[in-house]
Amino acid sequence: MRALRGERPAQTPVWFMRQAGRSLPEYRALRSGGSMLDACLDPALASEITMQPVRRHKVDAAVFFSDIIVPLALLGIDVQIAPGRGPVFTEPVRTAAQIAEIIRIDPSLVRERGGAVAEAVTRTTVMLAEESEARGEPLPLIGFAGAPFTLAAYLVEGGPSKDHMVARSLIHTEPHAWADLTMWLAEVTGQFLALQVEAGASVAQLFDSWAGALAPDDYREAVLPASAAALRPVRAFEVPIIHFGVGTGEILADMASIGVDGLGVDYRVPLDQAAARVGRGVTLQGNFDPALLFAPAEVQRAAAQRILTEGLAARAHVFNLGHGVPMDADPADLTALVETVHAWRAP
């Protein structure tokens, strides 16, 4: 929390995106039956999954176990998370008429129907308090939600896409409908983030998986206003905000410009270069290449130390991967990485 506010603790804090589950055998045992959506909406299951990597890896924060499409499911939109593929929508939204129909759904229903999410957050904060007392240090919970562009990309494509051609085309062929869709999704995302923070999350992260697919001008004009709008509901709570995207080296300064405390940097841009692009008004988060988790231990240590040194160019640094934890990563390597980060001190 202090690092996100701009202080630089002697020990660099560390957590991992997608740390809740995926690579952990205890997660797979717990998730042996039922769907991903079912797990996200089961308070006991979601809170326990959130805590598993905190206990195992001794990271400095928990990230809430959920999925970016949960708020859309709460609104009654027919979507499933297909194993090995990701979110799949029964009816893609690709025309102005379809967009006009979907945005009639009231975004406030996310809060009204999100009782299970709120309960899971509250349960997790109680468990984190117990873990914090045992460790003698506070452990915050990071809430997160998908940014409007990433949600729109899934909605209009009907599922994952390599080039997001339908979404990118819609920006130009139906600009008014596109604006209506993304601003509606901004309200949906804002409601989902506010729900988590109101229930006890200490940080809010806006996760824009596919923003890097856009030309910078398109991002600034057709996406960034909706991302800024998505954060308005949580600003009233005065919690730190993190903005992260994939392949976003050319738009890092734009992502930081909407007033965030932390900026996630993927593995493609060194942190000292990222700091030069965005200035010292924001804390950097990142950016160990997940592929390095499969390298020899000495290679992993050297890479982590290099990134920690590069992170000194920013006002403060939260160590993280440059994207999510790979499903087949060895949990022991993640634990060792945490130990490396915690042992490192600035020269």
C-alpha positions in Angstrom: 0.0 0.0 0.0 2.8 2.4 0.9 4.6 1.6 -2.4 1.5 2.3 -4.4 1.2 5.7 -2.6 4.7 6.6 -3.7 6.9 5.5 -0.8 9.8 3.1 -1.3 9.9 0.5 1.5 13.3 -1.1 2.1 11.8 -4.5 1.1 10.2 -4.4 -2.3 6.6 -5.8 -2.1 5.6 -8.6 -4.5 2.4 -10.3 -5.6 1.5 -12.1 -8.9 -1.3 -11.7 -11.4 -3.3 -14.9 -11.6 -1.6 -16.1 -8.4 -4.9 -17.3 -7.1 -4.9 -20.9 -8.3 -3.8 -22.0 -11.8 -0.4 -23.5 -10.9 -1.2 -24.8 -7.4 -2.1 -28.4 -6.8 -4.3 -27.4 -3.8 -6.2 -25.2 -6.2 -6.7 -28.0 -8.7 -7.9 -30.3 -5.9 -10.4 -27.7 -4.7 -11.6 -27.0 -8.3 -11.9 -30.7 -9.4 -15.6 -30.2 -10.0 -17.8 -27.4 -11.1 -17.3 -24.5 -13.5 -15.1 -21.5 -13.2 -18.1 -19.2 -12.9 -19.5 -21.4 -10.2 -16.3 -21.1 -8.2 -16.2 -17.3 -8.6 -19.7 -17.1 -7.2 -19.2 -19.5 -4.3 -18.0 -17.3 -1.4 -16.4 -20.1 0.6 -14.6 -21.4 -2.4 -13.5 -18.0 -3.9 -12.1 -16.8 -0.5 -10.2 -20.0 0.1 -8.7 -20.0 -3.4 -7.7 -16.3 -2.9 -5.8 -17.3 0.2 -4.0 -20.4 -1.1 -1.1 -18.6 -2.8 -0.8 -16.1 0.1 -0.1 -18.9 2.5 2.1 -20.8 0.2 4.3 -18.1 -1.4 4.2 -15.5 1.4 3.4 -12.7 -1.1 2.6 -9.2 0.2 -1.0 -9.0 -1.1 -3.9 -11.2 -2.2 -5.6 -10.7 -5.5 -9.3 -11.6 -5.4 -10.2 -14.8 -7.2 -12.7 -13.8 -9.8 -13.0 -13.3 -13.6 -13.5 -10.3 -15.7 -16.7 -11.6 -17.2 -18.4 -12.2 -13.8 -20.2 -8.8 -13.8 -21.6 -9.6 -17.3 -22.9 -13.0 -16.0 -24.5 -11.1 -13.1 -26.4 -9.0 -15.6 -27.9 -12.2 -17.2 -25.7 -12.2 -20.3 -25.2 -15.8 -21.5 -21.4 -16.4 -21.1 -19.3 -19.4 -20.1 -15.6 -19.8 -19.4 -14.6 -22.6 -21.7 -11.7 -24.7 -20.3 -8.5 -24.0 -22.2 -10.2 -21.2 -24.2 -11.7 -18.5 -22.0 -14.9 -16.5 -22.1 -17.4 -17.6 -24.8 -20.6 -15.7 -25.4 -23.7 -17.4 -26.9 -24.6 -14.3 -28.9 -21.9 -11.9 -30.0 -22.9 -8.2 -30.0 -21.8 -6.9 -33.4 -24.4 -4.4 -34.7 -25.6 -1.0 -33.6 -29.1 -2.6 -33.0 -27.6 -5.3 -30.8 -25.6 -2.7 -28.9 -28.7 -0.6 -28.4 -30.4 -3.7 -26.9 -27.7 -4.8 -24.5 -27.0 -1.3 -23.1 -30.7 -1.2 -21.9 -29.6 -3.5 -19.1 -29.1 -1.5 -15.9 -25.5 -1.7 -14.7 -26.6 -1.2 -11.1 -27.8 -4.8 -11.2 -24.2 -5.8 -10.7 -24.3 -4.4 -7.2 -27.8 -5.7 -6.6 -27.0 -9.3 -7.7 -23.4 -9.3 -6.4 -24.1 -10.5 -2.9 -21.9 -13.6 -3.3 -19.0 -11.5 -4.6 -19.3 -9.1 -1.7 -19.5 -12.0 0.8 -16.4 -13.6 -0.7 -14.5 -10.3 -0.4 -15.5 -9.9 3.2 -14.6 -13.5 4.1 -11.3 -13.0 2.5 -10.5 -9.9 4.4 -11.2 -11.7 7.7 -8.9 -14.5 6.6 -6.2 -12.0 5.6 -6.5 -10.3 9.0 -5.7 -13.6 10.6 -2.8 -14.2 8.3 -1.6 -10.6 8.9 -1.6 -11.1 12.7 0.4 -14.3 12.3 3.0 -12.5 10.1 3.0 -9.3 11.9 2.4 -7.2 8.8 -0.8 -6.1 7.0 -1.9 -8.0 3.9 -4.2 -6.0 1.6 -6.7 -7.5 -0.8 -6.6 -6.3 -4.5 -9.9 -6.2 -6.2 -9.9 -6.2 -10.0 -12.2 -5.9 -13.0 -11.8 -6.0 -16.8 -11.5 -2.7 -18.6 -14.2 -1.7 -21.0 -12.2 -2.4 -24.2 -11.3 -5.9 -23.1 -14.9 -6.7 -22.2 -16.1 -5.2 -25.4 -13.6 -7.2 -27.4 -14.9 -10.4 -25.9 -18.5 -9.4 -26.4 -18.2 -8.4 -30.1 -15.9 -11.3 -31.0 -17.9 -13.8 -29.1 -14.8 -15.2 -27.4 -11.0 -14.9 -27.5 -9.4 -13.5 -30.7 -5.9 -13.3 -32.1 -6.3 -9.9 -33.7 -9.6 -8.5 -32.4 -10.5 -7.5 -35.9 -14.3 -7.2 -35.2 -13.7 -4.9 -32.3 -11.2 -2.8 -34.1 -13.4 -2.5 -37.1 -16.4 -1.5 -35.0 -14.5 1.5 -33.7 -14.5 2.9 -37.2 -17.7 1.5 -38.8 -20.0 2.3 -35.8 -18.3 4.9 -33.7 -21.4 6.1 -31.9 -22.5 2.6 -31.1 -19.0 1.7 -30.0 -18.9 4.7 -27.7 -22.3 3.7 -26.2 -21.1 0.1 -25.7 -17.8 1.1 -24.0 -19.4 3.7 -21.8 -22.0 1.2 -20.7 -19.3 -1.3 -19.9 -17.5 1.4 -18.0 -20.5 1.6 -15.7 -20.6 -2.2 -15.4 -16.9 -2.3 -14.5 -17.2 0.6 -12.1 -20.1 -1.1 -10.3 -18.1 -4.3 -10.0 -15.0 -2.6 -8.7 -17.0 -0.5 -6.2 -18.7 -3.7 -5.0 -15.4 -5.2 -4.1 -13.9 -2.1 -2.5 -17.1 -1.5 -0.5 -16.9 -5.1 0.8 -13.3 -4.6 2.0 -10.8 -4.7 -0.9 -7.9 -2.2 -0.3 -6.8 -1.7 -3.9 -8.6 -1.7 -7.3 -6.9 -2.9 -10.4 -8.3 -2.2 -13.9 -7.1 -5.0 -16.2 -7.0 -4.3 -20.0 -5.8 -7.6 -21.5 -6.2 -6.5 -25.1 -5.5 -2.8 -25.2 -2.2 -3.5 -26.9 -4.0 -4.6 -30.0 -5.0 -1.0 -30.8 -3.2 1.8 -32.6 -2.3 4.6 -30.0 -4.7 7.1 -31.6 -7.6 4.6 -31.5 -6.8 3.8 -27.9 -6.8 7.5 -26.9 -10.0 8.4 -28.7 -12.1 5.2 -28.5 -11.0 3.5 -25.3 -9.3 5.7 -22.8 -12.4 7.8 -21.9 -14.3 4.7 -21.0 -11.4 3.4 -18.9 -11.3 6.7 -17.0 -15.1 6.5 -16.5 -14.8 3.0 -15.1 -12.6 4.2 -12.3 -14.9 7.0 -11.1 -17.0 4.9 -8.7 -14.0 3.7 -6.8 -12.3 7.1 -6.5 -14.8 8.0 -3.7 -13.2 5.3 -1.6 -9.7 6.8 -2.0 -8.1 3.4 -2.5 -5.0 3.0 -4.6 -5.7 2.2 -8.3 -3.6 0.1 -10.6 -3.9 0.1 -14.4 -2.5 -2.8 -16.3 -2.5 -3.8 -20.0 -0.7 -6.3 -22.2 1.5 -5.1 -25.1 0.9 -1.5 -24.1 4.4 -0.1 -24.3 3.3 2.6 -26.8 0.4 3.8 -24.6 1.9 3.6 -21.1 1.8 7.4 -20.7 -1.8 7.4 -21.8 -2.7 4.7 -19.3 -1.1 6.7 -16.5 -2.7 9.9 -17.6 -6.2 9.0 -16.2 -4.9 9.4 -12.6 -3.7 6.1 -11.2 -1.3 5.2 -8.4 0.2 2.1 -10.0 0.9 1.2 -13.6 1.4 -2.4 -14.6 4.1 -2.9 -17.2 4.3 -6.2 -19.1 7.5 -8.0 -19.9 8.2 -6.3 -23.2 9.4 -2.9 -21.8 12.2 -2.6 -19.2 11.1 -0.8 -16.1 13.6 2.0 -16.5 12.4 2.7 -20.0 8.8 2.6 -18.8 9.7 5.1 -16.0 11.2 7.4 -18.6 8.0 7.3 -20.6 5.6 8.0 -17.7 7.6 10.1 -15.3 7.9 9.7 -11.5 4.3 10.5 -10.7 3.3 6.8 -10.7 4.5 3.6 -9.1 5.5 0.8 -11.5 4.3 -2.8 -11.2 6.1 -5.7 -12.9 7.6 -7.1 -15.0 9.3 -10.5 -14.8 8.7 -12.5 -18.0 6.5 -15.5 -17.0 8.6 -17.6 -19.5 11.6 -17.2 -17.1 9.8 -19.4 -14.6 10.9 -22.3 -16.7 14.6 -21.2 -16.7 17.3 -22.5 -14.3 17.2 -21.0 -10.8 20.3 -18.9 -11.3 18.8 -17.3 -14.5 15.6 -16.5 -12.6 17.5 -14.9 -9.7 19.6 -12.8 -12.1 16.5 -11.6 -14.0 14.7 -10.7 -10.8 17.6 -8.7 -9.5 18.0 -6.9 -12.9 14.3 -5.9 -12.8 14.5 -4.8 -9.2 17.4 -2.5 -10.2 15.6 -1.2 -13.2 12.6 -0.5 -10.9 14.7 2.1 -9.0 14.1 4.5 -11.9 10.4 4.7 -10.8 9.2 6.5 -7.6 8.4 3.1 -6.2 8.1 -0.5 -7.4 5.8 -3.4 -6.8 7.4 -6.6 -8.2 5.1 -8.7 -10.3 5.2 -10.8 -13.4 4.8 -9.1 -16.8 1.6 -11.0 -17.2 -0.2 -13.9 -15.4 1.2 -17.1 -13.8 1.4 -19.9 -16.4 -0.7 -22.8 -15.5 2.2 -25.3 -15.6 4.6 -23.2 -13.6 6.3 -24.9 -10.7 4.9 -23.3 -7.5 8.3 -23.8 -5.9 9.8 -21.4 -8.4 7.2 -18.7 -7.5 8.0 -19.2 -3.8 11.7 -18.9 -4.5 11.1 -15.7 -6.6 9.3 -14.1 -3.6 12.2 -15.0 -1.4 14.6 -13.4 -3.9 12.6 -10.2 -4.1 12.3 -10.0 -0.3 16.0 -10.5 0.2 17.1 -7.9 -2.3 18.1 -4.4 -1.1 18.8 -1.3 -3.2 22.6 -0.7 -3.7 
